[in-house]
Amino acid sequence: MTTGPLLIHQVTSGVSVDSIYYRDECVKPLIKKLLKKRPSSGTNDIKFHHDSPKDIVVNYLHKEKIKIMAYPPYSFDLAPCLE
């Protein structure tokens, strides 16, 4: 069940979003909000899905015992129609 977004993050113009920024400014605050919202479950049953995970982000998620969902392989059958 969802009740709306947990985190909305605006990036200041001119700021580069690299893996360290993404981990520290997006992923860590999101995990903190999840833990605050569901304190009794901890990080159990959290599944994280995102594009092209970098090692620094993956290492953090593993450290926090958060499952990473596999990104589905590209399929022409599932590709949007561009006609």
Summary of the structure (lengths in Angstrom):
residues: 83
radius of gyration: 15.3
end to end distance: 35.8
largest distance: 49.0
contacts: 142
relative contact order: 0.14
helix: 34%
strand: 5%
